Amino acid sequence: MKEQIDIIVNSSELKDITTDIIEKVLDNQISDELLKEVPIVKTLVGIRSIYNTYTDRIFIKKAMSVLLELRDINWKQRVELTKELDDKDSSGTEKILMAIDRLETIKKCKIFGHLCKLKALDKIDAEGFSRLTKLIQDAYLDDLELIIYFVSQKEKKKWRIYEEEYYPLISLGLIYQVQSEPKPKEKVQPHNEYDHKFKGGEIDFDYELSMLGDLFFLYYYDLFPK
């Protein structure tokens, strides 16, 4: 599949492929007229012919859901996307296909497609791309929306952040716990023998964005456009 995906990614005709065309390919409903209008569809038909199980069909649909998010950038930028991810162990295309294999929903594939677009436009480096790829794979997507609320609360200078509210962000490594300096101790006059003679020394706990949290928040609206 790698070779066929490379052909599609590098083709200027990617912009002509739609979700409807993908569904027709998967259902073997492509006409000769459409093949003449959009020749690159032949490559997609070829993939469909080779990979014919239900699992294969789902994977093709996921892969194409990612690629469709790259339609409005030029083919040279799409080529650079895969080239810049190449290393001695695997090609950029293989890395993208392996990443897609771990995405369990079409919605995640579309989000990952937005991330691939950021990389193709050189708005994020390879390390950031890899870190956010892992985040998208691991997360329950609705939980990620919590980061907007978290940041808004921090901007309102709400000191107390309760762990149970933001547990998904903690478990994903997007926020981490910090503690204040102990409050100054001072001697007080006890009212009775059971009262403490000193007060203070308490420590407050709060949460801050981690490096991954900062990275994700920076690109949140690119990954989840309104």
PyMOL commands that place a pseudoatom at each C-alpha (Angstrom):
pseudoatom trace, name=CA, resn=MET, resi=1, chain=A, elem=C, hetatm=0, pos=[0.000, 0.000, 0.000]
pseudoatom trace, name=CA, resn=LYS, resi=2, chain=A, elem=C, hetatm=0, pos=[2.921, 2.348, 0.663]
pseudoatom trace, name=CA, resn=GLU, resi=3, chain=A, elem=C, hetatm=0, pos=[3.659, 2.830, -3.035]
pseudoatom trace, name=CA, resn=GLN, resi=4, chain=A, elem=C, hetatm=0, pos=[0.019, 3.564, -3.902]
pseudoatom trace, name=CA, resn=ILE, resi=5, chain=A, elem=C, hetatm=0, pos=[-0.343, 6.034, -1.020]
pseudoatom trace, name=CA, resn=ASP, resi=6, chain=A, elem=C, hetatm=0, pos=[2.831, 7.792, -2.169]
pseudoatom trace, name=CA, resn=ILE, resi=7, chain=A, elem=C, hetatm=0, pos=[1.316, 8.138, -5.643]
pseudoatom trace, name=CA, resn=ILE, resi=8, chain=A, elem=C, hetatm=0, pos=[-1.886, 9.651, -4.228]
pseudoatom trace, name=CA, resn=VAL, resi=9, chain=A, elem=C, hetatm=0, pos=[-0.054, 12.013, -1.851]
pseudoatom trace, name=CA, resn=ASN, resi=10, chain=A, elem=C, hetatm=0, pos=[2.218, 13.226, -4.635]
pseudoatom trace, name=CA, resn=SER, resi=11, chain=A, elem=C, hetatm=0, pos=[-0.575, 13.668, -7.161]
pseudoatom trace, name=CA, resn=SER, resi=12, chain=A, elem=C, hetatm=0, pos=[-1.987, 17.092, -8.004]
pseudoatom trace, name=CA, resn=GLU, resi=13, chain=A, elem=C, hetatm=0, pos=[-5.331, 15.298, -8.465]
pseudoatom trace, name=CA, resn=LEU, resi=14, chain=A, elem=C, hetatm=0, pos=[-5.765, 14.636, -4.739]
pseudoatom trace, name=CA, resn=LYS, resi=15, chain=A, elem=C, hetatm=0, pos=[-7.954, 17.736, -4.580]
pseudoatom trace, name=CA, resn=ASP, resi=16, chain=A, elem=C, hetatm=0, pos=[-10.427, 16.016, -6.917]
pseudoatom trace, name=CA, resn=ILE, resi=17, chain=A, elem=C, hetatm=0, pos=[-11.015, 13.024, -4.643]
pseudoatom trace, name=CA, resn=THR, resi=18, chain=A, elem=C, hetatm=0, pos=[-14.037, 13.293, -2.355]
pseudoatom trace, name=CA, resn=THR, resi=19, chain=A, elem=C, hetatm=0, pos=[-15.529, 11.199, 0.432]
pseudoatom trace, name=CA, resn=ASP, resi=20, chain=A, elem=C, hetatm=0, pos=[-18.259, 10.141, -2.005]
pseudoatom trace, name=CA, resn=ILE, resi=21, chain=A, elem=C, hetatm=0, pos=[-15.657, 8.867, -4.487]
pseudoatom trace, name=CA, resn=ILE, resi=22, chain=A, elem=C, hetatm=0, pos=[-13.918, 6.884, -1.736]
pseudoatom trace, name=CA, resn=GLU, resi=23, chain=A, elem=C, hetatm=0, pos=[-17.215, 5.242, -0.760]
pseudoatom trace, name=CA, resn=LYS, resi=24, chain=A, elem=C, hetatm=0, pos=[-17.893, 4.360, -4.398]
pseudoatom trace, name=CA, resn=VAL, resi=25, chain=A, elem=C, hetatm=0, pos=[-14.442, 2.802, -4.743]
pseudoatom trace, name=CA, resn=LEU, resi=26, chain=A, elem=C, hetatm=0, pos=[-14.969, 0.722, -1.604]
pseudoatom trace, name=CA, resn=ASP, resi=27, chain=A, elem=C, hetatm=0, pos=[-18.372, -0.410, -2.925]
pseudoatom trace, name=CA, resn=ASN, resi=28, chain=A, elem=C, hetatm=0, pos=[-17.048, -1.143, -6.449]
pseudoatom trace, name=CA, resn=GLN, resi=29, chain=A, elem=C, hetatm=0, pos=[-19.294, 1.509, -8.026]
pseudoatom trace, name=CA, resn=ILE, resi=30, chain=A, elem=C, hetatm=0, pos=[-16.733, 3.491, -10.016]
pseudoatom trace, name=CA, resn=SER, resi=31, chain=A, elem=C, hetatm=0, pos=[-17.708, 4.301, -13.588]
pseudoatom trace, name=CA, resn=ASP, resi=32, chain=A, elem=C, hetatm=0, pos=[-15.408, 4.555, -16.594]
pseudoatom trace, name=CA, resn=GLU, resi=33, chain=A, elem=C, hetatm=0, pos=[-16.462, 8.184, -16.948]
pseudoatom trace, name=CA, resn=LEU, resi=34, chain=A, elem=C, hetatm=0, pos=[-15.198, 9.025, -13.454]
pseudoatom trace, name=CA, resn=LEU, resi=35, chain=A, elem=C, hetatm=0, pos=[-11.903, 7.247, -14.137]
pseudoatom trace, name=CA, resn=LYS, resi=36, chain=A, elem=C, hetatm=0, pos=[-11.443, 9.460, -17.191]
pseudoatom trace, name=CA, resn=GLU, resi=37, chain=A, elem=C, hetatm=0, pos=[-12.267, 12.614, -15.227]
pseudoatom trace, name=CA, resn=VAL, resi=38, chain=A, elem=C, hetatm=0, pos=[-10.035, 11.766, -12.238]
pseudoatom trace, name=CA, resn=PRO, resi=39, chain=A, elem=C, hetatm=0, pos=[-7.326, 9.319, -13.375]
pseudoatom trace, name=CA, resn=ILE, resi=40, chain=A, elem=C, hetatm=0, pos=[-5.751, 9.074, -9.915]
pseudoatom trace, name=CA, resn=VAL, resi=41, chain=A, elem=C, hetatm=0, pos=[-8.854, 7.174, -8.800]
pseudoatom trace, name=CA, resn=LYS, resi=42, chain=A, elem=C, hetatm=0, pos=[-7.372, 4.182, -10.660]
pseudoatom trace, name=CA, resn=THR, resi=43, chain=A, elem=C, hetatm=0, pos=[-4.687, 4.007, -7.992]
pseudoatom trace, name=CA, resn=LEU, resi=44, chain=A, elem=C, hetatm=0, pos=[-7.340, 3.982, -5.277]
pseudoatom trace, name=CA, resn=VAL, resi=45, chain=A, elem=C, hetatm=0, pos=[-9.226, 1.265, -7.160]
pseudoatom trace, name=CA, resn=GLY, resi=46, chain=A, elem=C, hetatm=0, pos=[-5.966, -0.695, -7.319]
pseudoatom trace, name=CA, resn=ILE, resi=47, chain=A, elem=C, hetatm=0, pos=[-5.592, -0.495, -3.540]
pseudoatom trace, name=CA, resn=ARG, resi=48, chain=A, elem=C, hetatm=0, pos=[-9.183, -1.662, -3.125]
pseudoatom trace, name=CA, resn=SER, resi=49, chain=A, elem=C, hetatm=0, pos=[-8.540, -4.632, -5.425]
pseudoatom trace, name=CA, resn=ILE, resi=50, chain=A, elem=C, hetatm=0, pos=[-5.478, -5.792, -3.484]
pseudoatom trace, name=CA, resn=TYR, resi=51, chain=A, elem=C, hetatm=0, pos=[-6.836, -5.254, 0.011]
pseudoatom trace, name=CA, resn=ASN, resi=52, chain=A, elem=C, hetatm=0, pos=[-10.279, -6.777, 0.043]
pseudoatom trace, name=CA, resn=THR, resi=53, chain=A, elem=C, hetatm=0, pos=[-11.168, -7.807, 3.610]
pseudoatom trace, name=CA, resn=TYR, resi=54, chain=A, elem=C, hetatm=0, pos=[-13.490, -5.745, 5.797]
pseudoatom trace, name=CA, resn=THR, resi=55, chain=A, elem=C, hetatm=0, pos=[-10.528, -4.665, 7.950]
pseudoatom trace, name=CA, resn=ASP, resi=56, chain=A, elem=C, hetatm=0, pos=[-8.666, -3.566, 4.817]
pseudoatom trace, name=CA, resn=ARG, resi=57, chain=A, elem=C, hetatm=0, pos=[-11.673, -1.539, 3.665]
pseudoatom trace, name=CA, resn=ILE, resi=58, chain=A, elem=C, hetatm=0, pos=[-11.813, 0.267, 6.996]
pseudoatom trace, name=CA, resn=PHE, resi=59, chain=A, elem=C, hetatm=0, pos=[-8.078, 0.999, 6.867]
pseudoatom trace, name=CA, resn=ILE, resi=60, chain=A, elem=C, hetatm=0, pos=[-8.348, 2.404, 3.334]
pseudoatom trace, name=CA, resn=LYS, resi=61, chain=A, elem=C, hetatm=0, pos=[-11.219, 4.631, 4.462]
pseudoatom trace, name=CA, resn=LYS, resi=62, chain=A, elem=C, hetatm=0, pos=[-9.189, 5.843, 7.462]
pseudoatom trace, name=CA, resn=ALA, resi=63, chain=A, elem=C, hetatm=0, pos=[-6.096, 6.527, 5.351]
pseudoatom trace, name=CA, resn=MET, resi=64, chain=A, elem=C, hetatm=0, pos=[-8.067, 8.465, 2.768]
pseudoatom trace, name=CA, resn=SER, resi=65, chain=A, elem=C, hetatm=0, pos=[-9.828, 10.465, 5.511]
pseudoatom trace, name=CA, resn=VAL, resi=66, chain=A, elem=C, hetatm=0, pos=[-6.381, 11.686, 6.518]
pseudoatom trace, name=CA, resn=LEU, resi=67, chain=A, elem=C, hetatm=0, pos=[-5.278, 12.452, 2.978]
pseudoatom trace, name=CA, resn=LEU, resi=68, chain=A, elem=C, hetatm=0, pos=[-8.449, 14.395, 2.178]
pseudoatom trace, name=CA, resn=GLU, resi=69, chain=A, elem=C, hetatm=0, pos=[-7.428, 16.942, 4.815]
pseudoatom trace, name=CA, resn=LEU, resi=70, chain=A, elem=C, hetatm=0, pos=[-4.375, 17.721, 2.647]
pseudoatom trace, name=CA, resn=ARG, resi=71, chain=A, elem=C, hetatm=0, pos=[-6.313, 18.519, -0.524]
pseudoatom trace, name=CA, resn=ASP, resi=72, chain=A, elem=C, hetatm=0, pos=[-6.000, 22.289, -0.310]
pseudoatom trace, name=CA, resn=ILE, resi=73, chain=A, elem=C, hetatm=0, pos=[-2.211, 22.412, -0.020]
pseudoatom trace, name=CA, resn=ASN, resi=74, chain=A, elem=C, hetatm=0, pos=[0.012, 22.028, -3.053]
pseudoatom trace, name=CA, resn=TRP, resi=75, chain=A, elem=C, hetatm=0, pos=[1.561, 18.698, -3.984]
pseudoatom trace, name=CA, resn=LYS, resi=76, chain=A, elem=C, hetatm=0, pos=[5.120, 19.898, -3.325]
pseudoatom trace, name=CA, resn=GLN, resi=77, chain=A, elem=C, hetatm=0, pos=[4.244, 20.548, 0.319]
pseudoatom trace, name=CA, resn=ARG, resi=78, chain=A, elem=C, hetatm=0, pos=[2.640, 17.099, 0.549]
pseudoatom trace, name=CA, resn=VAL, resi=79, chain=A, elem=C, hetatm=0, pos=[5.829, 15.519, -0.815]
pseudoatom trace, name=CA, resn=GLU, resi=80, chain=A, elem=C, hetatm=0, pos=[7.914, 17.380, 1.760]
pseudoatom trace, name=CA, resn=LEU, resi=81, chain=A, elem=C, hetatm=0, pos=[5.627, 16.098, 4.519]
pseudoatom trace, name=CA, resn=THR, resi=82, chain=A, elem=C, hetatm=0, pos=[6.645, 12.500, 3.899]
pseudoatom trace, name=CA, resn=LYS, resi=83, chain=A, elem=C, hetatm=0, pos=[10.287, 13.254, 3.074]
pseudoatom trace, name=CA, resn=GLU, resi=84, chain=A, elem=C, hetatm=0, pos=[10.899, 15.137, 6.321]
pseudoatom trace, name=CA, resn=LEU, resi=85, chain=A, elem=C, hetatm=0, pos=[9.638, 12.183, 8.345]
pseudoatom trace, name=CA, resn=ASP, resi=86, chain=A, elem=C, hetatm=0, pos=[11.984, 9.682, 6.677]
pseudoatom trace, name=CA, resn=ASP, resi=87, chain=A, elem=C, hetatm=0, pos=[14.673, 8.025, 8.786]
pseudoatom trace, name=CA, resn=LYS, resi=88, chain=A, elem=C, hetatm=0, pos=[16.907, 4.965, 8.536]
pseudoatom trace, name=CA, resn=ASP, resi=89, chain=A, elem=C, hetatm=0, pos=[14.217, 2.657, 9.945]
pseudoatom trace, name=CA, resn=SER, resi=90, chain=A, elem=C, hetatm=0, pos=[11.149, 3.673, 7.938]
pseudoatom trace, name=CA, resn=SER, resi=91, chain=A, elem=C, hetatm=0, pos=[9.874, 6.138, 5.380]
pseudoatom trace, name=CA, resn=GLY, resi=92, chain=A, elem=C, hetatm=0, pos=[7.611, 9.055, 6.206]
pseudoatom trace, name=CA, resn=THR, resi=93, chain=A, elem=C, hetatm=0, pos=[4.739, 7.338, 4.417]
pseudoatom trace, name=CA, resn=GLU, resi=94, chain=A, elem=C, hetatm=0, pos=[5.211, 4.181, 6.478]
pseudoatom trace, name=CA, resn=LYS, resi=95, chain=A, elem=C, hetatm=0, pos=[5.196, 6.225, 9.670]
pseudoatom trace, name=CA, resn=ILE, resi=96, chain=A, elem=C, hetatm=0, pos=[1.953, 7.907, 8.686]
pseudoatom trace, name=CA, resn=LEU, resi=97, chain=A, elem=C, hetatm=0, pos=[0.343, 4.566, 7.795]
pseudoatom trace, name=CA, resn=MET, resi=98, chain=A, elem=C, hetatm=0, pos=[1.469, 3.050, 11.107]
pseudoatom trace, name=CA, resn=ALA, resi=99, chain=A, elem=C, hetatm=0, pos=[0.047, 6.063, 12.936]
pseudoatom trace, name=CA, resn=ILE, resi=100, chain=A, elem=C, hetatm=0, pos=[-3.270, 5.728, 11.103]
pseudoatom trace, name=CA, resn=ASP, resi=101, chain=A, elem=C, hetatm=0, pos=[-3.459, 2.057, 12.054]
pseudoatom trace, name=CA, resn=ARG, resi=102, chain=A, elem=C, hetatm=0, pos=[-3.723, 3.115, 15.719]
pseudoatom trace, name=CA, resn=LEU, resi=103, chain=A, elem=C, hetatm=0, pos=[-6.556, 5.593, 15.132]
pseudoatom trace, name=CA, resn=GLU, resi=104, chain=A, elem=C, hetatm=0, pos=[-9.840, 3.910, 15.989]
pseudoatom trace, name=CA, resn=THR, resi=105, chain=A, elem=C, hetatm=0, pos=[-12.301, 6.457, 14.576]
pseudoatom trace, name=CA, resn=ILE, resi=106, chain=A, elem=C, hetatm=0, pos=[-12.727, 8.465, 11.392]
pseudoatom trace, name=CA, resn=LYS, resi=107, chain=A, elem=C, hetatm=0, pos=[-12.937, 11.617, 13.535]
pseudoatom trace, name=CA, resn=LYS, resi=108, chain=A, elem=C, hetatm=0, pos=[-9.463, 10.911, 14.899]
pseudoatom trace, name=CA, resn=CYS, resi=109, chain=A, elem=C, hetatm=0, pos=[-8.239, 10.381, 11.343]
pseudoatom trace, name=CA, resn=LYS, resi=110, chain=A, elem=C, hetatm=0, pos=[-9.522, 13.829, 10.374]
pseudoatom trace, name=CA, resn=ILE, resi=111, chain=A, elem=C, hetatm=0, pos=[-7.793, 15.397, 13.396]
pseudoatom trace, name=CA, resn=PHE, resi=112, chain=A, elem=C, hetatm=0, pos=[-4.598, 13.581, 12.469]
pseudoatom trace, name=CA, resn=GLY, resi=113, chain=A, elem=C, hetatm=0, pos=[-5.061, 14.887, 8.917]
pseudoatom trace, name=CA, resn=HIS, resi=114, chain=A, elem=C, hetatm=0, pos=[-5.094, 18.427, 10.334]
pseudoatom trace, name=CA, resn=LEU, resi=115, chain=A, elem=C, hetatm=0, pos=[-1.839, 17.626, 12.137]
pseudoatom trace, name=CA, resn=CYS, resi=116, chain=A, elem=C, hetatm=0, pos=[-0.301, 16.305, 8.914]
pseudoatom trace, name=CA, resn=LYS, resi=117, chain=A, elem=C, hetatm=0, pos=[-1.345, 19.546, 7.244]
pseudoatom trace, name=CA, resn=LEU, resi=118, chain=A, elem=C, hetatm=0, pos=[0.449, 21.569, 9.942]
pseudoatom trace, name=CA, resn=LYS, resi=119, chain=A, elem=C, hetatm=0, pos=[3.587, 19.516, 9.299]
pseudoatom trace, name=CA, resn=ALA, resi=120, chain=A, elem=C, hetatm=0, pos=[3.302, 19.897, 5.525]
pseudoatom trace, name=CA, resn=LEU, resi=121, chain=A, elem=C, hetatm=0, pos=[2.977, 23.671, 5.944]
pseudoatom trace, name=CA, resn=ASP, resi=122, chain=A, elem=C, hetatm=0, pos=[6.087, 23.622, 8.179]
pseudoatom trace, name=CA, resn=LYS, resi=123, chain=A, elem=C, hetatm=0, pos=[4.152, 25.030, 11.135]
pseudoatom trace, name=CA, resn=ILE, resi=124, chain=A, elem=C, hetatm=0, pos=[5.298, 22.253, 13.475]
pseudoatom trace, name=CA, resn=ASP, resi=125, chain=A, elem=C, hetatm=0, pos=[8.561, 20.332, 13.700]
pseudoatom trace, name=CA, resn=ALA, resi=126, chain=A, elem=C, hetatm=0, pos=[9.008, 16.550, 13.531]
pseudoatom trace, name=CA, resn=GLU, resi=127, chain=A, elem=C, hetatm=0, pos=[9.224, 16.106, 17.301]
pseudoatom trace, name=CA, resn=GLY, resi=128, chain=A, elem=C, hetatm=0, pos=[6.070, 18.114, 17.930]
pseudoatom trace, name=CA, resn=PHE, resi=129, chain=A, elem=C, hetatm=0, pos=[4.325, 16.167, 15.174]
pseudoatom trace, name=CA, resn=SER, resi=130, chain=A, elem=C, hetatm=0, pos=[5.282, 12.847, 16.789]
pseudoatom trace, name=CA, resn=ARG, resi=131, chain=A, elem=C, hetatm=0, pos=[4.207, 13.956, 20.267]
pseudoatom trace, name=CA, resn=LEU, resi=132, chain=A, elem=C, hetatm=0, pos=[0.803, 15.194, 19.114]
pseudoatom trace, name=CA, resn=THR, resi=133, chain=A, elem=C, hetatm=0, pos=[0.327, 12.063, 16.991]
pseudoatom trace, name=CA, resn=LYS, resi=134, chain=A, elem=C, hetatm=0, pos=[0.716, 9.955, 20.145]
pseudoatom trace, name=CA, resn=LEU, resi=135, chain=A, elem=C, hetatm=0, pos=[-1.668, 12.229, 22.031]
pseudoatom trace, name=CA, resn=ILE, resi=136, chain=A, elem=C, hetatm=0, pos=[-4.380, 11.910, 19.380]
pseudoatom trace, name=CA, resn=GLN, resi=137, chain=A, elem=C, hetatm=0, pos=[-3.963, 8.130, 19.373]
pseudoatom trace, name=CA, resn=ASP, resi=138, chain=A, elem=C, hetatm=0, pos=[-4.235, 7.803, 23.157]
pseudoatom trace, name=CA, resn=ALA, resi=139, chain=A, elem=C, hetatm=0, pos=[-6.919, 10.354, 23.985]
pseudoatom trace, name=CA, resn=TYR, resi=140, chain=A, elem=C, hetatm=0, pos=[-10.688, 10.212, 24.169]
pseudoatom trace, name=CA, resn=LEU, resi=141, chain=A, elem=C, hetatm=0, pos=[-11.204, 13.244, 21.950]
pseudoatom trace, name=CA, resn=ASP, resi=142, chain=A, elem=C, hetatm=0, pos=[-13.938, 14.906, 24.005]
pseudoatom trace, name=CA, resn=ASP, resi=143, chain=A, elem=C, hetatm=0, pos=[-11.577, 14.977, 26.995]
pseudoatom trace, name=CA, resn=LEU, resi=144, chain=A, elem=C, hetatm=0, pos=[-9.154, 17.174, 25.065]
pseudoatom trace, name=CA, resn=GLU, resi=145, chain=A, elem=C, hetatm=0, pos=[-11.690, 19.998, 25.036]
pseudoatom trace, name=CA, resn=LEU, resi=146, chain=A, elem=C, hetatm=0, pos=[-11.057, 20.353, 28.783]
pseudoatom trace, name=CA, resn=ILE, resi=147, chain=A, elem=C, hetatm=0, pos=[-7.805, 22.143, 28.040]
pseudoatom trace, name=CA, resn=ILE, resi=148, chain=A, elem=C, hetatm=0, pos=[-9.703, 25.229, 26.839]
pseudoatom trace, name=CA, resn=TYR, resi=149, chain=A, elem=C, hetatm=0, pos=[-11.675, 25.388, 30.084]
pseudoatom trace, name=CA, resn=PHE, resi=150, chain=A, elem=C, hetatm=0, pos=[-8.524, 24.750, 32.118]
pseudoatom trace, name=CA, resn=VAL, resi=151, chain=A, elem=C, hetatm=0, pos=[-6.665, 27.627, 30.459]
pseudoatom trace, name=CA, resn=SER, resi=152, chain=A, elem=C, hetatm=0, pos=[-9.651, 29.963, 30.853]
pseudoatom trace, name=CA, resn=GLN, resi=153, chain=A, elem=C, hetatm=0, pos=[-9.772, 29.185, 34.580]
pseudoatom trace, name=CA, resn=LYS, resi=154, chain=A, elem=C, hetatm=0, pos=[-6.061, 29.891, 34.898]
pseudoatom trace, name=CA, resn=GLU, resi=155, chain=A, elem=C, hetatm=0, pos=[-6.494, 33.202, 33.093]
pseudoatom trace, name=CA, resn=LYS, resi=156, chain=A, elem=C, hetatm=0, pos=[-9.180, 34.133, 35.639]
pseudoatom trace, name=CA, resn=LYS, resi=157, chain=A, elem=C, hetatm=0, pos=[-6.519, 33.452, 38.291]
pseudoatom trace, name=CA, resn=LYS, resi=158, chain=A, elem=C, hetatm=0, pos=[-8.511, 30.658, 39.900]
pseudoatom trace, name=CA, resn=TRP, resi=159, chain=A, elem=C, hetatm=0, pos=[-5.893, 29.178, 42.200]
pseudoatom trace, name=CA, resn=ARG, resi=160, chain=A, elem=C, hetatm=0, pos=[-7.725, 26.028, 43.260]
pseudoatom trace, name=CA, resn=ILE, resi=161, chain=A, elem=C, hetatm=0, pos=[-7.886, 23.474, 40.451]
pseudoatom trace, name=CA, resn=TYR, resi=162, chain=A, elem=C, hetatm=0, pos=[-9.543, 20.269, 41.586]
pseudoatom trace, name=CA, resn=GLU, resi=163, chain=A, elem=C, hetatm=0, pos=[-7.957, 17.033, 40.431]
pseudoatom trace, name=CA, resn=GLU, resi=164, chain=A, elem=C, hetatm=0, pos=[-11.241, 15.240, 39.735]
pseudoatom trace, name=CA, resn=GLU, resi=165, chain=A, elem=C, hetatm=0, pos=[-12.247, 17.940, 37.235]
pseudoatom trace, name=CA, resn=TYR, resi=166, chain=A, elem=C, hetatm=0, pos=[-9.170, 17.502, 35.091]
pseudoatom trace, name=CA, resn=TYR, resi=167, chain=A, elem=C, hetatm=0, pos=[-8.150, 13.900, 35.620]
pseudoatom trace, name=CA, resn=PRO, resi=168, chain=A, elem=C, hetatm=0, pos=[-8.110, 13.157, 31.826]
pseudoatom trace, name=CA, resn=LEU, resi=169, chain=A, elem=C, hetatm=0, pos=[-5.624, 15.992, 31.277]
pseudoatom trace, name=CA, resn=ILE, resi=170, chain=A, elem=C, hetatm=0, pos=[-3.466, 14.706, 34.136]
pseudoatom trace, name=CA, resn=SER, resi=171, chain=A, elem=C, hetatm=0, pos=[-3.461, 11.133, 32.831]
pseudoatom trace, name=CA, resn=LEU, resi=172, chain=A, elem=C, hetatm=0, pos=[-2.516, 12.326, 29.325]
pseudoatom trace, name=CA, resn=GLY, resi=173, chain=A, elem=C, hetatm=0, pos=[0.379, 14.388, 30.709]
pseudoatom trace, name=CA, resn=LEU, resi=174, chain=A, elem=C, hetatm=0, pos=[-1.093, 17.720, 29.612]
pseudoatom trace, name=CA, resn=ILE, resi=175, chain=A, elem=C, hetatm=0, pos=[-1.041, 19.271, 33.097]
pseudoatom trace, name=CA, resn=TYR, resi=176, chain=A, elem=C, hetatm=0, pos=[1.021, 18.605, 36.203]
pseudoatom trace, name=CA, resn=GLN, resi=177, chain=A, elem=C, hetatm=0, pos=[0.777, 19.406, 39.895]
pseudoatom trace, name=CA, resn=VAL, resi=178, chain=A, elem=C, hetatm=0, pos=[2.783, 22.190, 41.504]
pseudoatom trace, name=CA, resn=GLN, resi=179, chain=A, elem=C, hetatm=0, pos=[2.857, 23.284, 45.147]
pseudoatom trace, name=CA, resn=SER, resi=180, chain=A, elem=C, hetatm=0, pos=[3.167, 26.695, 46.725]
pseudoatom trace, name=CA, resn=GLU, resi=181, chain=A, elem=C, hetatm=0, pos=[5.728, 27.724, 49.268]
pseudoatom trace, name=CA, resn=PRO, resi=182, chain=A, elem=C, hetatm=0, pos=[4.553, 26.972, 52.841]
pseudoatom trace, name=CA, resn=LYS, resi=183, chain=A, elem=C, hetatm=0, pos=[2.609, 29.842, 54.328]
pseudoatom trace, name=CA, resn=PRO, resi=184, chain=A, elem=C, hetatm=0, pos=[4.638, 31.755, 56.949]
pseudoatom trace, name=CA, resn=LYS, resi=185, chain=A, elem=C, hetatm=0, pos=[4.264, 30.497, 60.480]
pseudoatom trace, name=CA, resn=GLU, resi=186, chain=A, elem=C, hetatm=0, pos=[3.360, 32.887, 63.242]
pseudoatom trace, name=CA, resn=LYS, resi=187, chain=A, elem=C, hetatm=0, pos=[2.831, 32.516, 66.930]
pseudoatom trace, name=CA, resn=VAL, resi=188, chain=A, elem=C, hetatm=0, pos=[-0.704, 33.036, 68.200]
pseudoatom trace, name=CA, resn=GLN, resi=189, chain=A, elem=C, hetatm=0, pos=[-2.287, 33.239, 71.617]
pseudoatom trace, name=CA, resn=PRO, resi=190, chain=A, elem=C, hetatm=0, pos=[-4.259, 30.015, 72.115]
pseudoatom trace, name=CA, resn=HIS, resi=191, chain=A, elem=C, hetatm=0, pos=[-7.774, 30.315, 73.520]
pseudoatom trace, name=CA, resn=ASN, resi=192, chain=A, elem=C, hetatm=0, pos=[-7.414, 27.057, 75.366]
pseudoatom trace, name=CA, resn=GLU, resi=193, chain=A, elem=C, hetatm=0, pos=[-4.929, 24.277, 75.951]
pseudoatom trace, name=CA, resn=TYR, resi=194, chain=A, elem=C, hetatm=0, pos=[-6.064, 22.404, 72.830]
pseudoatom trace, name=CA, resn=ASP, resi=195, chain=A, elem=C, hetatm=0, pos=[-5.373, 25.248, 70.408]
pseudoatom trace, name=CA, resn=HIS, resi=196, chain=A, elem=C, hetatm=0, pos=[-2.143, 25.366, 68.421]
pseudoatom trace, name=CA, resn=LYS, resi=197, chain=A, elem=C, hetatm=0, pos=[0.368, 27.969, 69.472]
pseudoatom trace, name=CA, resn=PHE, resi=198, chain=A, elem=C, hetatm=0, pos=[1.359, 28.550, 65.848]
pseudoatom trace, name=CA, resn=LYS, resi=199, chain=A, elem=C, hetatm=0, pos=[-0.535, 28.954, 62.603]
pseudoatom trace, name=CA, resn=GLY, resi=200, chain=A, elem=C, hetatm=0, pos=[0.712, 28.786, 59.012]
pseudoatom trace, name=CA, resn=GLY, resi=201, chain=A, elem=C, hetatm=0, pos=[2.901, 26.269, 57.228]
pseudoatom trace, name=CA, resn=GLU, resi=202, chain=A, elem=C, hetatm=0, pos=[0.081, 25.127, 54.942]
pseudoatom trace, name=CA, resn=ILE, resi=203, chain=A, elem=C, hetatm=0, pos=[0.868, 24.268, 51.324]
pseudoatom trace, name=CA, resn=ASP, resi=204, chain=A, elem=C, hetatm=0, pos=[-1.531, 24.903, 48.417]
pseudoatom trace, name=CA, resn=PHE, resi=205, chain=A, elem=C, hetatm=0, pos=[-1.563, 22.672, 45.357]
pseudoatom trace, name=CA, resn=ASP, resi=206, chain=A, elem=C, hetatm=0, pos=[-2.307, 23.785, 41.812]
pseudoatom trace, name=CA, resn=TYR, resi=207, chain=A, elem=C, hetatm=0, pos=[-1.875, 22.531, 38.257]
pseudoatom trace, name=CA, resn=GLU, resi=208, chain=A, elem=C, hetatm=0, pos=[-0.018, 24.010, 35.290]
pseudoatom trace, name=CA, resn=LEU, resi=209, chain=A, elem=C, hetatm=0, pos=[0.268, 23.109, 31.612]
pseudoatom trace, name=CA, resn=SER, resi=210, chain=A, elem=C, hetatm=0, pos=[3.118, 20.717, 30.889]
pseudoatom trace, name=CA, resn=MET, resi=211, chain=A, elem=C, hetatm=0, pos=[5.355, 21.115, 27.835]
pseudoatom trace, name=CA, resn=LEU, resi=212, chain=A, elem=C, hetatm=0, pos=[3.019, 18.744, 25.980]
pseudoatom trace, name=CA, resn=GLY, resi=213, chain=A, elem=C, hetatm=0, pos=[0.044, 20.753, 27.234]
pseudoatom trace, name=CA, resn=ASP, resi=214, chain=A, elem=C, hetatm=0, pos=[1.597, 23.994, 25.971]
pseudoatom trace, name=CA, resn=LEU, resi=215, chain=A, elem=C, hetatm=0, pos=[2.250, 22.366, 22.595]
pseudoatom trace, name=CA, resn=PHE, resi=216, chain=A, elem=C, hetatm=0, pos=[-1.267, 21.000, 22.302]
pseudoatom trace, name=CA, resn=PHE, resi=217, chain=A, elem=C, hetatm=0, pos=[-2.904, 24.269, 23.382]
pseudoatom trace, name=CA, resn=LEU, resi=218, chain=A, elem=C, hetatm=0, pos=[-0.793, 26.169, 20.838]
pseudoatom trace, name=CA, resn=TYR, resi=219, chain=A, elem=C, hetatm=0, pos=[-2.271, 24.101, 17.997]
pseudoatom trace, name=CA, resn=TYR, resi=220, chain=A, elem=C, hetatm=0, pos=[-5.678, 23.311, 19.491]
pseudoatom trace, name=CA, resn=TYR, resi=221, chain=A, elem=C, hetatm=0, pos=[-7.727, 25.420, 17.095]
pseudoatom trace, name=CA, resn=ASP, resi=222, chain=A, elem=C, hetatm=0, pos=[-5.761, 24.128, 14.093]
pseudoatom trace, name=CA, resn=LEU, resi=223, chain=A, elem=C, hetatm=0, pos=[-6.529, 20.540, 15.109]
pseudoatom trace, name=CA, resn=PHE, resi=224, chain=A, elem=C, hetatm=0, pos=[-10.114, 21.265, 16.117]
pseudoatom trace, name=CA, resn=PRO, resi=225, chain=A, elem=C, hetatm=0, pos=[-11.225, 24.079, 13.789]
pseudoatom trace, name=CA, resn=LYS, resi=226, chain=A, elem=C, hetatm=0, pos=[-14.658, 25.514, 14.534]
for i in range(1, 226): cmd.bond("trace and resi %d" % i, "trace and resi %d" % (i + 1))
show_as sticks, trace
zoom trace
